Amino acid sequence: MTESTQTSVPVTPSAAVTGMVEHVLALAATWTRWDGEPVHLDGRVHTPHKAIRRVADHLVDHLAELEARLAGRDPQPDHWHASLITTEADLAPFTPEDLDEARSRLTRLAGIWAARLDALTDDQLDHSPGEGWTFRELAHHVQESVYYADAVGDLS
């Protein structure tokens, strides 16, 4: 019996971010069928709008951190309410127009992330200036934003 070995190709930081956004948008494409009933998971309330808001906020927050650190500045302190709150807007129906807006917003943010990350050297990715995760680790942390979309799930 022959044992086969597979070598896994590490996901580049930019692919981690763009792949996360692709996954979120694939799920979001099913959310126009949402029945208006929030999902309760991990002590939090999840809805389509909240998932998109949290993914976008996470992308913006950590992109601002990355840029500040590259510029030699301290990142702005985090004052997001994050997933602790559910706004009235989070409870609104998720329409085809909302999906179009989410696609535009998240695709552009992922493109900015990819351009920035791809412009960095491996040394910059792994020995990033300032306090906090390396930029490679930061990209993989942002990838974890799939949690918000996965909490809502595939509604097809």
FIKOLZA-1660 file (N, C-alpha, C; in steps of 0.1 Angstrom, whole numbers, plus 5000, padded with zeros to 4 digits):
% residues 156
   i   px   py   pz ch aa at
   1 5008 4988 5000  A  M  N
   1 5000 5000 5000  A  M CA
   1 5009 5012 5000  A  M  C
   2 5006 5021 4991  A  T  N
   2 5014 5033 4990  A  T CA
   2 5007 5045 4997  A  T  C
   3 5015 5052 5005  A  E  N
   3 5010 5063 5012  A  E CA
   3 5012 5076 5004  A  E  C
   4 5001 5083 5001  A  S  N
   4 5003 5095 4993  A  S CA
   4 5004 5107 5003  A  S  C
   5 5012 5116 4999  A  T  N
   5 5013 5128 5007  A  T CA
   5 5009 5140 4998  A  T  C
   6 5002 5149 5005  A  Q  N
   6 4998 5161 4998  A  Q CA
   6 5005 5173 5004  A  Q  C
   7 5010 5182 4996  A  T  N
   7 5016 5194 5001  A  T CA
   7 5006 5205 5000  A  T  C
   8 5003 5211 5011  A  S  N
   8 4993 5222 5010  A  S CA
   8 5001 5235 5007  A  S  C
   9 4995 5243 4998  A  V  N
   9 5001 5255 4994  A  V CA
   9 4996 5266 5004  A  V  C
  10 5005 5273 5010  A  P  N
  10 5000 5283 5020  A  P CA
  10 4992 5294 5013  A  P  C
  11 4982 5298 5019  A  V  N
  11 4973 5309 5013  A  V CA
  11 4981 5322 5015  A  V  C
  12 4982 5330 5005  A  T  N
  12 4989 5343 5006  A  T CA
  12 4980 5352 5014  A  T  C
  13 4986 5362 5020  A  P  N
  13 4977 5371 5028  A  P CA
  13 4966 5378 5020  A  P  C
  14 4969 5382 5007  A  S  N
  14 4959 5388 4999  A  S CA
  14 4948 5378 4996  A  S  C
  15 4952 5366 4993  A  A  N
  15 4942 5356 4990  A  A CA
  15 4933 5352 5002  A  A  C
  16 4939 5353 5014  A  A  N
  16 4931 5351 5026  A  A CA
  16 4920 5361 5027  A  A  C
  17 4923 5374 5024  A  V  N
  17 4913 5384 5025  A  V CA
  17 4903 5383 5013  A  V  C
  18 4908 5382 5001  A  T  N
  18 4899 5382 4990  A  T CA
  18 4890 5369 4990  A  T  C
  19 4896 5358 4994  A  G  N
  19 4888 5346 4995  A  G CA
  19 4877 5347 5006  A  G  C
  20 4880 5353 5017  A  M  N
  20 4870 5356 5027  A  M CA
  20 4858 5363 5021  A  M  C
  21 4862 5374 5014  A  V  N
  21 4851 5383 5008  A  V CA
  21 4843 5375 4998  A  V  C
  22 4849 5367 4990  A  E  N
  22 4842 5358 4980  A  E CA
  22 4833 5349 4988  A  E  C
  23 4837 5343 4998  A  H  N
  23 4829 5334 5006  A  H CA
  23 4817 5341 5012  A  H  C
  24 4819 5353 5018  A  V  N
  24 4808 5361 5024  A  V CA
  24 4798 5364 5013  A  V  C
  25 4803 5369 5002  A  L  N
  25 4794 5373 4991  A  L CA
  25 4786 5362 4985  A  L  C
  26 4792 5350 4985  A  A  N
  26 4785 5338 4980  A  A CA
  26 4773 5335 4989  A  A  C
  27 4776 5336 5002  A  L  N
  27 4765 5334 5012  A  L CA
  27 4754 5345 5011  A  L  C
  28 4759 5357 5010  A  A  N
  28 4750 5369 5009  A  A CA
  28 4741 5368 4997  A  A  C
  29 4745 5361 4987  A  A  N
  29 4736 5360 4975  A  A CA
  29 4724 5352 4978  A  A  C
  30 4724 5345 4989  A  T  N
  30 4712 5337 4993  A  T CA
  30 4703 5344 5003  A  T  C
  31 4708 5356 5008  A  W  N
  31 4701 5362 5019  A  W CA
  31 4689 5371 5015  A  W  C
  32 4687 5372 5003  A  T  N
  32 4674 5379 4999  A  T CA
  32 4662 5371 5002  A  T  C
  33 4665 5358 5006  A  R  N
  33 4654 5349 5010  A  R CA
  33 4652 5349 5026  A  R  C
  34 4660 5358 5033  A  W  N
  34 4659 5358 5047  A  W CA
  34 4645 5361 5052  A  W  C
  35 4640 5353 5062  A  D  N
  35 4627 5354 5067  A  D CA
  35 4625 5365 5078  A  D  C
  36 4636 5372 5081  A  G  N
  36 4635 5383 5091  A  G CA
  36 4637 5378 5105  A  G  C
  37 4639 5365 5107  A  E  N
  37 4642 5360 5120  A  E CA
  37 4657 5359 5123  A  E  C
  38 4662 5367 5133  A  P  N
  38 4676 5367 5136  A  P CA
  38 4681 5354 5140  A  P  C
  39 4693 5351 5138  A  V  N
  39 4700 5338 5142  A  V CA
  39 4707 5342 5156  A  V  C
  40 4704 5333 5165  A  H  N
  40 4711 5335 5178  A  H CA
  40 4722 5324 5180  A  H  C
  41 4734 5329 5181  A  L  N
  41 4746 5320 5181  A  L CA
  41 4756 5326 5190  A  L  C
  42 4762 5319 5199  A  D  N
  42 4773 5323 5207  A  D CA
  42 4769 5336 5216  A  D  C
  43 4757 5336 5220  A  G  N
  43 4752 5347 5228  A  G CA
  43 4751 5360 5220  A  G  C
  44 4751 5360 5207  A  R  N
  44 4749 5372 5199  A  R CA
  44 4738 5370 5189  A  R  C
  45 4733 5381 5184  A  V  N
  45 4723 5381 5174  A  V CA
  45 4729 5383 5160  A  V  C
  46 4725 5375 5150  A  H  N
  46 4731 5376 5137  A  H CA
  46 4720 5378 5126  A  H  C
  47 4722 5388 5117  A  T  N
  47 4713 5390 5106  A  T CA
  47 4722 5393 5094  A  T  C
  48 4716 5392 5082  A  P  N
  48 4724 5395 5070  A  P CA
  48 4730 5409 5070  A  P  C
  49 4723 5420 5073  A  H  N
  49 4729 5433 5074  A  H CA
  49 4740 5434 5084  A  H  C
  50 4738 5428 5095  A  K  N
  50 4748 5428 5106  A  K CA
  50 4761 5421 5101  A  K  C
  51 4759 5410 5094  A  A  N
  51 4771 5403 5089  A  A CA
  51 4779 5411 5080  A  A  C
  52 4772 5418 5070  A  I  N
  52 4779 5426 5061  A  I CA
  52 4786 5438 5068  A  I  C
  53 4778 5444 5078  A  R  N
  53 4784 5455 5085  A  R CA
  53 4796 5451 5093  A  R  C
  54 4796 5439 5099  A  R  N
  54 4807 5435 5107  A  R CA
  54 4819 5431 5098  A  R  C
  55 4817 5425 5087  A  V  N
  55 4828 5422 5078  A  V CA
  55 4834 5435 5073  A  V  C
  56 4826 5445 5069  A  A  N
  56 4831 5457 5064  A  A CA
  56 4839 5465 5075  A  A  C
  57 4833 5465 5087  A  D  N
  57 4840 5472 5098  A  D CA
  57 4853 5466 5101  A  D  C
  58 4854 5453 5101  A  H  N
  58 4866 5445 5104  A  H CA
  58 4877 5449 5093  A  H  C
  59 4873 5449 5081  A  L  N
  59 4882 5452 5070  A  L CA
  59 4887 5467 5072  A  L  C
  60 4878 5476 5074  A  V  N
  60 4882 5490 5076  A  V CA
  60 4891 5492 5088  A  V  C
  61 4887 5486 5099  A  D  N
  61 4894 5488 5112  A  D CA
  61 4909 5483 5110  A  D  C
  62 4911 5471 5105  A  H  N
  62 4924 5466 5104  A  H CA
  62 4932 5472 5093  A  H  C
  63 4926 5476 5082  A  L  N
  63 4933 5483 5072  A  L CA
  63 4938 5497 5077  A  L  C
  64 4930 5503 5085  A  A  N
  64 4935 5516 5091  A  A CA
  64 4947 5513 5100  A  A  C
  65 4946 5502 5108  A  E  N
  65 4957 5498 5116  A  E CA
  65 4970 5496 5108  A  E  C
  66 4969 5488 5097  A  L  N
  66 4980 5485 5089  A  L CA
  66 4986 5498 5083  A  L  C
  67 4978 5507 5078  A  E  N
  67 4983 5519 5072  A  E CA
  67 4989 5528 5082  A  E  C
  68 4984 5529 5094  A  A  N
  68 4989 5537 5105  A  A CA
  68 5003 5532 5108  A  A  C
  69 5004 5519 5110  A  R  N
  69 5017 5513 5114  A  R CA
  69 5027 5515 5103  A  R  C
  70 5023 5514 5091  A  L  N
  70 5033 5516 5080  A  L CA
  70 5038 5530 5080  A  L  C
  71 5029 5540 5083  A  A  N
  71 5033 5554 5084  A  A CA
  71 5040 5558 5097  A  A  C
  72 5042 5548 5105  A  G  N
  72 5049 5551 5118  A  G CA
  72 5041 5558 5128  A  G  C
  73 5027 5557 5127  A  R  N
  73 5018 5563 5137  A  R CA
  73 5012 5551 5145  A  R  C
  74 5007 5555 5157  A  D  N
  74 4999 5546 5164  A  D CA
  74 4985 5545 5158  A  D  C
  75 4980 5533 5157  A  P  N
  75 4966 5531 5152  A  P CA
  75 4956 5538 5161  A  P  C
  76 4945 5542 5155  A  Q  N
  76 4934 5548 5162  A  Q CA
  76 4928 5537 5171  A  Q  C
  77 4925 5541 5184  A  P  N
  77 4919 5531 5193  A  P CA
  77 4906 5526 5187  A  P  C
  78 4903 5513 5190  A  D  N
  78 4891 5507 5185  A  D CA
  78 4879 5511 5195  A  D  C
  79 4869 5517 5189  A  H  N
  79 4857 5521 5197  A  H CA
  79 4844 5515 5191  A  H  C
  80 4846 5504 5182  A  W  N
  80 4834 5498 5176  A  W CA
  80 4826 5491 5187  A  W  C
  81 4813 5491 5185  A  H  N
  81 4804 5483 5194  A  H CA
  81 4804 5469 5189  A  H  C
  82 4809 5467 5177  A  A  N
  82 4811 5454 5171  A  A CA
  82 4798 5446 5171  A  A  C
  83 4799 5433 5174  A  S  N
  83 4788 5424 5173  A  S CA
  83 4780 5424 5186  A  S  C
  84 4783 5432 5195  A  L  N
  84 4776 5433 5208  A  L CA
  84 4762 5439 5206  A  L  C
  85 4761 5448 5196  A  I  N
  85 4748 5455 5194  A  I CA
  85 4742 5450 5181  A  I  C
  86 4729 5451 5181  A  T  N
  86 4721 5449 5168  A  T CA
  86 4713 5461 5166  A  T  C
  87 4715 5468 5155  A  T  N
  87 4708 5480 5153  A  T CA
  87 4695 5478 5145  A  T  C
  88 4686 5488 5145  A  E  N
  88 4674 5486 5137  A  E CA
  88 4677 5483 5123  A  E  C
  89 4688 5490 5117  A  A  N
  89 4691 5487 5103  A  A CA
  89 4696 5473 5101  A  A  C
  90 4702 5467 5111  A  D  N
  90 4706 5453 5110  A  D CA
  90 4694 5443 5108  A  D  C
  91 4682 5448 5113  A  L  N
  91 4670 5439 5113  A  L CA
  91 4661 5441 5100  A  L  C
  92 4666 5450 5091  A  A  N
  92 4658 5453 5079  A  A CA
  92 4659 5441 5069  A  A  C
  93 4649 5440 5060  A  P  N
  93 4650 5430 5050  A  P CA
  93 4663 5432 5042  A  P  C
  94 4669 5421 5037  A  F  N
  94 4681 5421 5028  A  F CA
  94 4676 5420 5014  A  F  C
  95 4676 5431 5007  A  T  N
  95 4671 5431 4993  A  T CA
  95 4682 5429 4983  A  T  C
  96 4678 5426 4970  A  P  N
  96 4688 5425 4959  A  P CA
  96 4696 5438 4958  A  P  C
  97 4690 5449 4961  A  E  N
  97 4698 5462 4961  A  E CA
  97 4709 5462 4972  A  E  C
  98 4705 5457 4984  A  D  N
  98 4715 5455 4995  A  D CA
  98 4726 5446 4991  A  D  C
  99 4723 5435 4984  A  L  N
  99 4733 5426 4979  A  L CA
  99 4743 5433 4970  A  L  C
 100 4737 5441 4960  A  D  N
 100 4745 5449 4951  A  D CA
 100 4755 5458 4958  A  D  C
 101 4749 5465 4968  A  E  N
 101 4757 5474 4976  A  E CA
 101 4768 5467 4984  A  E  C
 102 4765 5456 4990  A  A  N
 102 4775 5448 4997  A  A CA
 102 4786 5443 4988  A  A  C
 103 4782 5438 4976  A  R  N
 103 4792 5434 4966  A  R CA
 103 4802 5446 4963  A  R  C
 104 4796 5457 4960  A  S  N
 104 4805 5469 4957  A  S CA
 104 4814 5472 4968  A  S  C
 105 4809 5473 4980  A  R  N
 105 4816 5477 4992  A  R CA
 105 4827 5467 4995  A  R  C
 106 4823 5455 4997  A  L  N
 106 4833 5444 5001  A  L CA
 106 4843 5441 4990  A  L  C
 107 4839 5441 4978  A  T  N
 107 4849 5439 4967  A  T CA
 107 4859 5450 4966  A  T  C
 108 4855 5462 4968  A  R  N
 108 4865 5473 4968  A  R CA
 108 4874 5472 4980  A  R  C
 109 4869 5469 4991  A  L  N
 109 4877 5468 5003  A  L CA
 109 4887 5457 5001  A  L  C
 110 4883 5445 4996  A  A  N
 110 4892 5434 4994  A  A CA
 110 4903 5438 4984  A  A  C
 111 4899 5446 4974  A  G  N
 111 4909 5450 4964  A  G CA
 111 4919 5459 4970  A  G  C
 112 4915 5468 4979  A  I  N
 112 4925 5477 4985  A  I CA
 112 4934 5468 4994  A  I  C
 113 4929 5459 5002  A  W  N
 113 4937 5450 5010  A  W CA
 113 4947 5443 5001  A  W  C
 114 4942 5437 4990  A  A  N
 114 4951 5429 4982  A  A CA
 114 4962 5437 4976  A  A  C
 115 4959 5449 4971  A  A  N
 115 4969 5458 4965  A  A CA
 115 4980 5461 4976  A  A  C
 116 4975 5465 4988  A  R  N
 116 4985 5468 4999  A  R CA
 116 4993 5456 5002  A  R  C
 117 4987 5445 5005  A  L  N
 117 4994 5433 5009  A  L CA
 117 5004 5428 4999  A  L  C
 118 5000 5428 4986  A  D  N
 118 5008 5424 4975  A  D CA
 118 5020 5433 4973  A  D  C
 119 5019 5445 4978  A  A  N
 119 5030 5455 4976  A  A CA
 119 5041 5453 4987  A  A  C
 120 5038 5446 4997  A  L  N
 120 5047 5444 5009  A  L CA
 120 5056 5432 5006  A  L  C
 121 5068 5433 5011  A  T  N
 121 5078 5422 5009  A  T CA
 121 5074 5412 5020  A  T  C
 122 5080 5400 5018  A  D  N
 122 5078 5389 5029  A  D CA
 122 5083 5394 5042  A  D  C
 123 5095 5402 5042  A  D  N
 123 5100 5407 5054  A  D CA
 123 5090 5417 5061  A  D  C
 124 5084 5425 5053  A  Q  N
 124 5074 5435 5059  A  Q CA
 124 5062 5427 5064  A  Q  C
 125 5058 5417 5057  A  L  N
 125 5046 5409 5062  A  L CA
 125 5049 5402 5075  A  L  C
 126 5062 5397 5076  A  D  N
 126 5065 5389 5088  A  D CA
 126 5072 5397 5099  A  D  C
 127 5077 5409 5097  A  H  N
 127 5083 5417 5107  A  H CA
 127 5078 5431 5105  A  H  C
 128 5065 5432 5108  A  S  N
 128 5058 5445 5106  A  S CA
 128 5061 5455 5117  A  S  C
 129 5061 5468 5113  A  P  N
 129 5063 5478 5123  A  P CA
 129 5052 5480 5133  A  P  C
 130 5056 5486 5145  A  G  N
 130 5046 5489 5155  A  G CA
 130 5042 5476 5163  A  G  C
 131 5033 5479 5172  A  E  N
 131 5028 5468 5181  A  E CA
 131 5016 5460 5174  A  E  C
 132 5016 5448 5178  A  G  N
 132 5004 5439 5173  A  G CA
 132 5009 5428 5164  A  G  C
 133 4999 5422 5158  A  W  N
 133 5002 5411 5149  A  W CA
 133 5010 5415 5137  A  W  C
 134 5018 5406 5131  A  T  N
 134 5024 5409 5119  A  T CA
 134 5013 5411 5108  A  T  C
 135 5017 5418 5097  A  F  N
 135 5007 5420 5087  A  F CA
 135 5002 5407 5081  A  F  C
 136 5010 5397 5080  A  R  N
 136 5006 5384 5075  A  R CA
 136 4995 5378 5085  A  R  C
 137 4998 5379 5098  A  E  N
 137 4989 5374 5108  A  E CA
 137 4976 5383 5108  A  E  C
 138 4977 5396 5106  A  L  N
 138 4966 5405 5105  A  L CA
 138 4956 5400 5094  A  L  C
 139 4962 5397 5082  A  A  N
 139 4954 5393 5071  A  A CA
 139 4946 5380 5074  A  A  C
 140 4953 5371 5081  A  H  N
 140 4946 5358 5084  A  H CA
 140 4936 5360 5095  A  H  C
 141 4938 5370 5104  A  H  N
 141 4928 5374 5114  A  H CA
 141 4916 5380 5107  A  H  C
 142 4918 5388 5097  A  V  N
 142 4906 5394 5090  A  V CA
 142 4899 5383 5083  A  V  C
 143 4906 5373 5078  A  Q  N
 143 4899 5362 5072  A  Q CA
 143 4888 5355 5081  A  Q  C
 144 4891 5356 5094  A  E  N
 144 4881 5350 5103  A  E CA
 144 4868 5357 5104  A  E  C
 145 4866 5369 5096  A  S  N
 145 4854 5376 5095  A  S CA
 145 4843 5367 5088  A  S  C
 146 4847 5356 5082  A  V  N
 146 4837 5347 5077  A  V CA
 146 4827 5342 5088  A  V  C
 147 4831 5343 5100  A  Y  N
 147 4823 5339 5111  A  Y CA
 147 4809 5345 5110  A  Y  C
 148 4809 5358 5108  A  Y  N
 148 4796 5366 5107  A  Y CA
 148 4787 5361 5096  A  Y  C
 149 4792 5358 5085  A  A  N
 149 4784 5353 5074  A  A CA
 149 4780 5339 5076  A  A  C
 150 4789 5331 5081  A  D  N
 150 4786 5317 5084  A  D CA
 150 4775 5315 5095  A  D  C
 151 4775 5325 5104  A  A  N
 151 4764 5325 5114  A  A CA
 151 4751 5326 5108  A  A  C
 152 4749 5335 5098  A  V  N
 152 4737 5336 5091  A  V CA
 152 4734 5324 5082  A  V  C
 153 4745 5319 5075  A  G  N
 153 4745 5307 5067  A  G CA
 153 4739 5309 5053  A  G  C
 154 4738 5297 5047  A  D  N
 154 4733 5297 5033  A  D CA
 154 4718 5295 5034  A  D  C
 155 4710 5305 5029  A  L  N
 155 4696 5305 5030  A  L CA
 155 4689 5300 5017  A  L  C
 156 4696 5294 5008  A  S  N
 156 4690 5289 4996  A  S CA
 156 4681 5277 4998  A  S  C
% end
